[in-house]
Amino acid sequence: IENWDLGTTGNGDPDGADTLLNNFSGFMNKTKACKARETGCLPSVTYKALNGDDDTYIDGNKKSSRLKLSDGTIITFYIYHNNCNGVWGKGKALENVCAGINVDINGNSKPNQYGIDFFSFLLTKYGVVPMGTSEQTSMFTFNNYCRDKSIGVVSKMGANGGGCAAWVIYNENMDYLRCDDLSWDDKHKCN
């Protein structure tokens, strides 16, 4: 990926997002592909943070390219670091972050809420990493953007619930919706 043309402006480069769209879309059963600057391609949806706050930024984001798959899933691509040099945590992958991938598992159907039907991933030089792993130390960590519901929408960056994908994948539950004392170190389920 570091040899792909991910744009020149770094964070939020629409041309880089379109490169990701082009490189990934051929491997997916898609019904629609939308370039970053394209408007009206997919219906506008207001996403919510885990605390219920509206995230109005994602609706009109002209910096993300989007795919709609045949099962209704919507995938968005967003460039964080066009040189794949973003450091978001510990370990080889999290020290070489390139972009973000958001997945709305049921498309336009409700609840359209981070951490419930909308999950975020990092695209790195070494593969895809779900947001909120125990090794992630910046932006959308599990502790601050999944377990702690007091934070709502972070202007132009996403919302609470953005750090839940790793928890769901590795612990196979969404218990963070029911209790606030979960931990990567010891407690993985509500009692």
C-alpha positions in Angstrom: 0.0 0.0 0.0 2.8 2.4 0.7 3.6 2.4 -3.1 0.0 3.3 -4.0 -0.7 6.9 -4.8 -2.5 7.9 -1.7 -2.5 11.6 -2.6 -0.3 14.5 -1.7 -2.1 16.4 1.0 -2.1 13.7 3.7 -5.0 13.7 6.1 -8.3 13.7 4.2 -6.8 13.6 0.7 -9.8 12.8 -1.6 -7.6 11.5 -4.4 -6.0 9.0 -2.1 -9.4 7.9 -0.9 -10.3 7.3 -4.6 -7.1 5.2 -5.0 -8.3 3.0 -2.1 -11.7 2.7 -3.7 -10.2 1.7 -7.0 -7.9 -0.9 -5.5 -10.5 -2.5 -3.2 -13.7 -2.3 -5.3 -12.6 -5.0 -7.8 -12.5 -7.6 -5.0 -16.0 -6.8 -3.7 -19.5 -7.6 -4.9 -20.6 -4.0 -5.1 -23.7 -2.3 -6.4 -22.4 1.2 -6.3 -19.0 3.0 -6.0 -18.8 6.7 -5.2 -15.7 8.8 -5.5 -14.8 11.2 -2.7 -16.0 14.4 -4.5 -19.1 12.7 -5.9 -22.4 13.8 -4.3 -25.8 12.2 -4.4 -24.3 8.7 -5.0 -25.6 7.2 -1.7 -28.4 8.4 0.5 -27.3 10.7 3.3 -27.4 9.2 6.7 -26.9 10.9 10.1 -24.7 8.6 12.3 -24.8 8.8 16.1 -22.2 8.4 18.8 -22.8 5.7 21.5 -24.2 8.5 23.7 -26.8 9.4 21.1 -25.2 12.7 19.8 -25.5 13.2 16.0 -22.4 13.1 13.9 -23.4 15.4 11.0 -19.9 15.6 9.5 -19.8 12.1 8.1 -22.9 12.8 6.0 -21.3 15.3 3.7 -17.7 14.2 3.9 -16.2 15.0 0.5 -12.9 13.4 1.5 -14.1 9.8 1.8 -14.9 7.4 -1.1 -17.7 4.9 -0.6 -18.8 1.5 -1.7 -22.2 -0.1 -1.4 -22.1 -3.9 -1.4 -24.8 -6.2 -2.7 -25.9 -7.1 0.8 -26.3 -3.4 1.7 -23.1 -2.9 3.6 -21.5 0.5 3.1 -17.7 0.9 3.2 -15.9 4.2 3.3 -12.2 4.9 2.8 -10.4 7.9 4.3 -6.7 8.8 4.1 -5.0 9.6 7.5 -1.3 9.5 6.4 -0.6 9.3 2.7 3.0 8.2 3.5 1.8 5.4 5.8 3.8 6.9 8.7 1.0 7.5 11.2 1.8 6.3 14.7 -1.5 5.2 16.5 0.0 2.8 19.0 2.5 0.1 19.8 3.7 -2.5 17.3 4.6 -2.6 13.6 1.1 -2.1 12.2 0.0 0.7 14.5 3.3 2.5 13.8 2.6 2.5 10.0 -1.0 3.7 9.6 -2.1 4.9 6.2 -5.9 5.2 6.2 -9.2 4.4 7.8 -11.9 2.1 6.7 -15.4 2.4 8.1 -18.0 -0.3 7.7 -21.7 0.1 8.2 -22.8 -3.5 8.4 -26.5 -2.9 7.5 -26.1 0.2 5.2 -28.8 2.8 5.5 -30.9 0.8 8.0 -31.0 2.0 11.6 -29.6 2.5 14.1 -26.6 4.0 12.1 -24.6 4.2 15.3 -20.9 3.9 16.0 -20.1 0.7 17.9 -23.5 -0.9 17.1 -23.7 -1.2 13.3 -20.9 1.1 12.3 -17.3 0.0 12.9 -13.9 1.5 12.2 -10.6 0.0 11.1 -7.1 1.2 10.3 -5.4 0.3 7.0 -1.6 0.0 7.6 1.4 -1.1 5.7 0.9 -4.5 7.3 -2.8 -5.1 7.0 -6.1 -4.1 8.4 -6.4 -3.5 12.2 -9.7 -3.0 14.0 -9.9 0.3 16.0 -9.7 0.0 19.7 -7.1 -2.8 20.2 -5.2 -2.9 23.4 -2.1 -1.7 21.6 -3.7 1.4 20.2 -2.7 4.5 22.2 -4.1 7.4 20.2 -7.4 8.3 18.6 -10.4 6.1 19.2 -9.0 3.9 21.9 -11.3 1.4 23.5 -11.2 3.1 26.9 -12.0 6.6 25.6 -14.2 5.9 22.6 -16.1 2.8 23.4 -16.2 2.0 27.2 -16.5 5.6 28.3 -19.8 7.0 26.8 -19.4 10.5 28.1 -17.5 11.6 25.0 -19.8 12.3 22.1 -18.8 13.5 18.6 -15.3 14.6 18.0 -15.5 17.3 15.4 -14.5 16.1 11.9 -12.8 13.0 13.3 -15.6 10.6 14.2 -17.5 9.8 17.4 -17.7 7.7 20.5 -18.1 4.1 19.4 -15.2 4.5 17.0 -13.0 2.4 19.2 -15.3 -0.7 19.5 -14.5 -2.8 16.5 -11.5 -4.7 18.1 -13.6 -5.5 21.2 -16.4 -7.0 19.1 -14.0 -9.1 17.0 -11.7 -10.3 19.7 -14.2 -10.7 22.6 -17.2 -11.6 20.5 -19.6 -9.4 22.5 -20.9 -5.9 22.7 -21.0 -5.8 26.5 -19.6 -2.3 26.5 -23.2 -1.3 25.8 -24.2 -2.7 29.2 -21.3 -2.0 31.6 -18.5 0.4 31.9 -15.8 -1.5 33.7 -14.6 -3.8 30.9 -10.8 -4.0 30.3 -8.4 -5.6 27.8 -6.4 -6.7 30.9 -9.0 -8.6 32.9 -12.7 -8.1 32.4 -14.1 -9.1 29.0 -17.8 -9.6 29.8 -20.4 -8.1 32.0 -21.3 -10.2 35.0 
